[in-house]
Amino acid sequence: MKIDWAALGSVFGVSLVVTVALVGLFTLGVTGLSRRERAAAQGGTAALAVTGAYACFAACAAAVAYGIYLIVA
């Protein structure tokens, strides 16, 4: 059995970058929701922050769904 180290390193690198990107997107979503909470406490609204948070969560869900699709296909 011969291991293709270049391919293994490539898979590791891509998975590391995608993982960091997903964590960043999820963090932006949580930050947007916390801004909504702060705005509600001050009597205002943060519609743009909530919309951005939902978009970040949707992008995370889409990336996870695509990953599952790649595994199953």
Backbone bond lengths (Angstrom), bond angles and torsions (degrees), N, CA, C in turn:
res aa  C-N    CA-C-N  psi(-1)  N-CA   C-N-CA  omega(-1)  CA-C   N-CA-C  phi
1 M - - - 1.439 - - 1.531 108.67 -
2 K 1.325 114.51 131.53 1.463 120.07 -179.33 1.521 108.76 -116.30
3 I 1.327 116.46 130.23 1.454 121.82 -179.49 1.521 108.55 -95.37
4 D 1.321 116.06 128.31 1.460 121.31 176.13 1.531 107.81 -86.87
5 W 1.340 115.79 94.86 1.454 121.15 -173.83 1.511 112.42 -66.46
6 A 1.327 117.63 -32.20 1.467 120.69 179.35 1.528 110.26 -65.41
7 A 1.315 116.79 -43.48 1.469 120.62 178.59 1.524 110.56 -66.73
8 L 1.311 117.11 -39.70 1.456 120.68 178.64 1.523 110.83 -64.22
9 G 1.321 117.31 -41.97 1.459 121.02 176.87 1.519 112.18 -65.47
10 S 1.322 116.99 -37.13 1.458 121.14 177.82 1.524 111.10 -64.83
11 V 1.311 116.49 -44.18 1.469 120.53 178.14 1.524 110.03 -63.26
12 F 1.317 117.48 -41.59 1.459 120.81 178.63 1.523 111.00 -62.68
13 G 1.320 116.88 -44.71 1.462 120.81 -179.39 1.520 112.65 -63.24
14 V 1.320 116.68 -44.98 1.467 120.29 179.59 1.516 110.72 -65.15
15 S 1.316 117.36 -42.52 1.465 119.59 -179.54 1.520 111.04 -66.42
16 L 1.318 118.28 -34.92 1.457 121.23 177.53 1.526 111.28 -66.10
17 V 1.327 116.60 -44.63 1.468 120.81 179.55 1.525 110.86 -64.62
18 V 1.322 117.31 -43.28 1.469 120.78 -179.79 1.524 110.50 -65.91
19 T 1.313 117.71 -39.45 1.465 120.87 178.41 1.523 111.30 -63.13
20 V 1.316 117.20 -44.77 1.467 120.64 178.66 1.527 110.41 -64.34
21 A 1.319 117.54 -39.25 1.465 120.74 178.57 1.525 111.35 -65.09
22 L 1.328 117.61 -42.35 1.465 120.39 178.60 1.519 111.76 -65.25
23 V 1.308 117.38 -40.02 1.465 120.44 177.46 1.529 109.84 -64.42
24 G 1.321 117.29 -40.38 1.460 121.17 177.20 1.517 112.52 -63.34
25 L 1.336 116.71 -43.42 1.464 120.18 177.45 1.521 111.59 -62.88
26 F 1.313 116.56 -43.87 1.462 120.03 -179.83 1.527 110.37 -64.61
27 T 1.324 116.80 -38.32 1.464 120.84 177.75 1.525 111.14 -63.94
28 L 1.324 116.71 -40.64 1.463 119.33 176.40 1.526 111.42 -63.34
29 G 1.321 117.40 -37.53 1.457 121.03 177.05 1.516 112.05 -63.81
30 V 1.306 116.71 -44.56 1.469 120.48 179.15 1.529 110.29 -65.74
31 T 1.329 116.57 -38.11 1.460 120.20 177.35 1.525 111.29 -63.18
32 G 1.307 117.16 -40.75 1.465 120.63 177.27 1.512 112.39 -62.90
33 L 1.314 116.40 -40.59 1.460 119.16 178.20 1.519 112.04 -68.74
34 S 1.316 117.65 -33.85 1.468 119.33 177.66 1.528 110.83 -70.09
35 R 1.313 117.28 -31.48 1.468 119.48 175.40 1.525 110.67 -66.61
36 R 1.330 116.59 -34.54 1.459 119.76 176.02 1.522 110.08 -63.22
37 E 1.316 116.39 -41.48 1.462 120.11 179.74 1.531 110.58 -64.38
38 R 1.327 117.17 -42.36 1.466 120.26 178.53 1.523 111.45 -64.49
39 A 1.333 116.40 -40.72 1.460 119.87 -179.97 1.525 110.87 -67.43
40 A 1.328 116.69 -37.32 1.466 119.91 178.48 1.523 110.46 -66.63
41 A 1.313 117.66 -35.54 1.460 120.80 178.82 1.527 111.30 -68.40
42 Q 1.326 116.22 -28.94 1.462 120.29 -179.82 1.525 111.70 -92.70
43 G 1.316 117.36 -0.23 1.453 121.09 177.95 1.516 114.83 89.27
44 G 1.309 118.63 11.53 1.462 121.86 -179.51 1.518 111.45 -110.66
45 T 1.325 115.03 -171.20 1.464 121.04 175.86 1.514 108.71 -126.09
46 A 1.281 116.21 157.13 1.469 122.22 177.97 1.521 108.52 -134.39
47 A 1.324 115.29 62.10 1.465 120.65 -174.97 1.527 111.94 -61.54
48 L 1.324 117.02 -40.10 1.466 119.81 -178.93 1.526 110.92 -66.84
49 A 1.326 116.71 -39.72 1.466 120.18 179.19 1.522 110.96 -65.70
50 V 1.327 117.30 -39.58 1.467 120.86 179.48 1.523 110.39 -68.35
51 T 1.321 116.77 -41.27 1.469 120.38 177.92 1.530 110.76 -62.52
52 G 1.325 116.38 -42.69 1.460 120.11 176.99 1.516 112.24 -64.30
53 A 1.341 116.38 -38.31 1.461 120.35 179.02 1.523 110.33 -63.78
54 Y 1.328 116.36 -45.33 1.462 119.64 179.42 1.530 111.27 -64.65
55 A 1.335 116.71 -36.35 1.464 119.92 177.21 1.527 110.95 -65.24
56 C 1.337 117.09 -39.70 1.463 120.38 177.54 1.524 111.27 -64.44
57 F 1.330 116.34 -43.90 1.464 119.61 178.55 1.529 111.17 -64.85
58 A 1.327 117.36 -37.46 1.463 120.59 177.76 1.528 110.95 -65.64
59 A 1.332 116.77 -39.54 1.472 120.15 177.86 1.528 110.74 -65.41
60 C 1.334 116.65 -38.68 1.465 120.01 176.75 1.527 110.59 -63.27
61 A 1.313 116.20 -44.99 1.472 120.14 179.74 1.520 111.10 -63.75
62 A 1.329 116.81 -39.48 1.460 120.01 178.54 1.530 111.27 -65.62
63 A 1.317 117.55 -40.00 1.469 120.56 179.15 1.525 110.85 -65.95
64 V 1.327 116.98 -40.38 1.469 120.12 178.01 1.525 110.35 -66.49
65 A 1.329 116.82 -42.61 1.468 120.22 178.59 1.529 110.75 -62.69
66 Y 1.328 117.35 -39.92 1.462 120.28 177.99 1.526 111.20 -65.84
67 G 1.313 117.04 -38.50 1.456 120.27 177.21 1.520 111.70 -63.84
68 I 1.325 116.52 -41.78 1.468 120.06 176.92 1.518 110.26 -64.53
69 Y 1.344 116.23 -39.47 1.463 119.83 177.16 1.536 111.08 -60.92
70 L 1.329 116.80 -42.17 1.465 119.91 179.16 1.526 111.79 -64.72
71 I 1.319 116.35 -35.68 1.470 119.49 -179.75 1.521 110.01 -70.23
72 V 1.329 116.93 -43.02 1.468 120.86 -175.32 1.522 111.73 -74.15
73 A 1.337 117.07 -37.48 1.474 120.54 -175.07 1.501 113.51 -71.18
